[in-house]
Amino acid sequence: MSYFDYIHSRISPDVSIWHTNSSYHANDVVTRESEITGPCAVFPNTNNSVAAIFGGDGMYKETAIGTCGLASTAGSRALFLNHYGTCFPPSIGSVQTIQ
């Protein structure tokens, strides 16, 4: 079973790869913006500064799908939390079970 087959069967079918290149998101319903910009990870030899979400953080998202390269809906995230019952409290920084 592939990673995405597992994600789709166990969590939600609307989870997908987040593409770094902003051209993949031209028709997205939500426009993503960021105060943080940096050199483009997709085209590193250019002088283009792009938003962090589109590679300005130096990360090429398709190579790190397990940690930062997934896209999902709020509903998918709610299903995940409901199923696994975990959260990351900012003050503690560790996984805690919701009682």
Buried (B, 14 or more C-beta within 10 A) or exposed (E): EEEBEEBBEEBBEEBBEBBBBBEEBEEEEEEEEEEEBBBBBBEEEEEBEBBBBBBBBEBBBEEEBEEBBBBBEEEBEEBBEEEEEEEEEEEEEEEEEEE
